[in-house]
Amino acid sequence: MKVIVNIHLKEGVLDPQGKATHQALQMLGFKGANDVKIGKQIIIETSHTNEKEAKESAALMCKELLVNEVIEDHTLECQ
């Protein structure tokens, strides 16, 4: 089973990469993009066959290493 971890900055945390990308899109003529946020995605292939166990394991990985909980939020989904 795969667990997909989507990580993004918490609301109110400065995102200079997102701001620079937004400005570049505006300069290229893409006027429909009102805001841009940059995040990251981590895909974990697990040996778990149970979705609940896979998510619990991934949540612990996020807490221990993958996510800086001071400035980042995350979501988990299984495939």
For each residue, the residues with C-beta under 8 A, 3 or more apart:
1: 45 46 48 49 51 54 78 79
2: 43 44 45 46 78 79
3: 43 44 46 54 55 57 58 76 77 78
4: 41 42 43 44 76 77 78 79
5: 41 42 43 44 58 61 62 66 67 74 75 76
6: 39 40 41 74 75 76 77
7: 39 40 41 42 66 67 72 73 74
8: 37 39 72 73 74
9: 13 15 37 38 39 71 72 73
10: 13 71 72 73
11:
12:
13: 9 10 71 72
14:
15: 9 18 19 37 38
16: 19 20
17: 20 21 38
18: 15 21 22 35 36 37 38
19: 15 16 22 23 36
20: 16 17 23 24
21: 17 18 24 25 36 38
22: 18 19 25 26 33 35 36
23: 19 20 26 27
24: 20 21 27 28
25: 21 22 28 30 33 36
26: 22 23 29 30 31 33
27: 23 24
28: 24 25
29: 26
30: 25 26 33
31: 26
32:
33: 22 25 26 30 36
34:
35: 18 22
36: 18 19 21 22 25 33
37: 8 9 15 18
38: 9 15 17 18 21
39: 6 7 8 9
40: 6 7
41: 4 5 6 7
42: 4 5 7 66
43: 2 3 4 5
44: 2 3 4 5 58 61
45: 1 2
46: 1 2 3 54 57 58
47:
48: 1 51 53 54 57
49: 1 53
50: 53 54
51: 1 48 54 55 78
52: 55 56
53: 48 49 50 56 57
54: 1 3 46 48 50 51 57 58 78
55: 3 51 52 58 59 76 78
56: 52 53 59 60
57: 3 46 48 53 54 60 61
58: 3 5 44 46 54 55 61 62 76
59: 55 56 62 63 76
60: 56 57 63 64
61: 5 44 57 58 64 65 66
62: 5 58 59 65 66 67 74 76
63: 59 60 67 69
64: 60 61
65: 61 62
66: 5 7 42 61 62 74
67: 5 7 62 63 72 73 74
68: 71 72
69: 63 72
70:
71: 9 10 13 68
72: 7 8 9 10 13 67 68 69
73: 7 8 9 10 67
74: 5 6 7 8 62 66 67
75: 5 6
76: 3 4 5 6 55 58 59 62
77: 3 4 6
78: 1 2 3 4 51 54 55
79: 1 2 4
